[in-house]
Every structure is written in structure tokens, then in C-alpha cells.
Amino acid sequence: MNIQKFSALTGISAHTIRYYEKIGVLKHVTRNTSGHRSFNSKDIDWISFVKRLKDMGMPLDAIKKYADLREKGDVTAQLRKQLLEEHVAVLEEKIELESLHLMKIKEKIIHYEEVIESQLKA
């Protein structure tokens, strides 16, 4: 499939796809006889994973490192696992902090409900 269809299927702009290829996040993109990029289902699977990592806040340099390790095969499985575990720890810290923020906002909403209710009774 061409870059436009690939972009539509993945929800990633053609510009970003080209950039990912340029920096080595998207590797070994095949080209047709005209020199245009041609993508397949494995590319969709990979870029979907990359997108998920980005959406979870993993920095692009860490994703690039993961891509470089992935290219070397299963001998890097432990290092790739470690990268993901490190990111899980970051996410868990963020979730804990966001949960605290959510709790504090809910407490403030309850406070305002009490204030409003007391005003209605007065």
C-alpha cells in the first residue's frame, strides 16, 4: 500500500511516517519500481505499536532505541523488556499522581456542593 493509504489506516500523517523512516524508527521500508514507499501489514503492526508508545508518553529517543534493538533480533529481548519495564514504572508514577489530582478535585467539588446547598437553605 502507498503512504496515503498507510497514513489513513494508521492515523499517522505522511510527514510523520517519512520522519520516522528518516530517523530510523520505521526501518526497511520497501519501495516500488517507481521509488514510492510501499507498506505491508507488518509495517502497520509495528507503527501501531510505535504510536501506542508515543501515546503513552515514551520519548521518541527511547522508541528509536527500542527500534534499533528490535532490528538486532531476539538477542536483545532482555534489553527491550527492560526499556518497557522502565516506561511502565514511569506510567505507574504518573497514574498515581493523576489519581491524587483527581481525588483532590473531587474533594473540591464536594466542598462547593456543600457551600451551594448551605446557601439554598439560608
Solvent accessible surface area in square Angstrom, and as a share of the most:
residue,aa,sasa,rsa
1,M,66,0.30
2,N,77,0.40
3,I,14,0.07
4,Q,115,0.51
5,K,115,0.49
6,F,0,0.00
7,S,21,0.13
8,A,85,0.66
9,L,102,0.51
10,T,13,0.08
11,G,58,0.56
12,I,15,0.08
13,S,57,0.37
14,A,25,0.19
15,H,141,0.63
16,T,40,0.23
17,I,0,0.00
18,R,98,0.36
19,Y,97,0.37
20,Y,14,0.05
21,E,39,0.17
22,K,168,0.71
23,I,48,0.24
24,G,13,0.13
25,V,1,0.00
26,L,2,0.01
27,K,50,0.21
28,H,143,0.64
29,V,18,0.10
30,T,79,0.46
31,R,119,0.44
32,N,74,0.38
33,T,150,0.87
34,S,82,0.53
35,G,34,0.33
36,H,117,0.52
37,R,50,0.18
38,S,35,0.22
39,F,6,0.02
40,N,74,0.38
41,S,76,0.49
42,K,153,0.65
43,D,20,0.10
44,I,41,0.21
45,D,98,0.51
46,W,15,0.05
47,I,0,0.00
48,S,40,0.26
49,F,53,0.22
50,V,0,0.00
51,K,75,0.32
52,R,135,0.49
53,L,1,0.01
54,K,85,0.36
55,D,110,0.57
56,M,69,0.31
57,G,40,0.39
58,M,5,0.02
59,P,75,0.47
60,L,43,0.21
61,D,108,0.56
62,A,19,0.15
63,I,0,0.00
64,K,59,0.25
65,K,113,0.48
66,Y,21,0.08
67,A,3,0.02
68,D,46,0.24
69,L,17,0.09
70,R,105,0.38
71,E,90,0.40
72,K,137,0.58
73,G,29,0.28
74,D,124,0.64
75,V,135,0.78
76,T,9,0.05
77,A,51,0.40
78,Q,115,0.51
79,L,94,0.47
80,R,36,0.13
81,K,106,0.45
82,Q,82,0.37
83,L,22,0.11
84,L,56,0.28
85,E,85,0.38
86,E,91,0.41
87,H,14,0.06
88,V,75,0.43
89,A,49,0.38
90,V,67,0.38
91,L,38,0.19
92,E,107,0.48
93,E,122,0.55
94,K,100,0.43
95,I,111,0.56
96,E,131,0.59
97,L,93,0.46
98,E,106,0.48
99,S,59,0.38
100,L,83,0.41
101,H,85,0.38
102,L,98,0.49
103,M,93,0.41
104,K,109,0.46
105,I,103,0.52
106,K,110,0.46
107,E,83,0.37
108,K,108,0.46
109,I,91,0.46
110,I,95,0.48
111,H,85,0.38
112,Y,119,0.45
113,E,99,0.44
114,E,105,0.47
115,V,55,0.32
116,I,97,0.49
117,E,93,0.42
118,S,65,0.42
119,Q,121,0.54
120,L,143,0.71
121,K,158,0.67
122,A,120,0.93
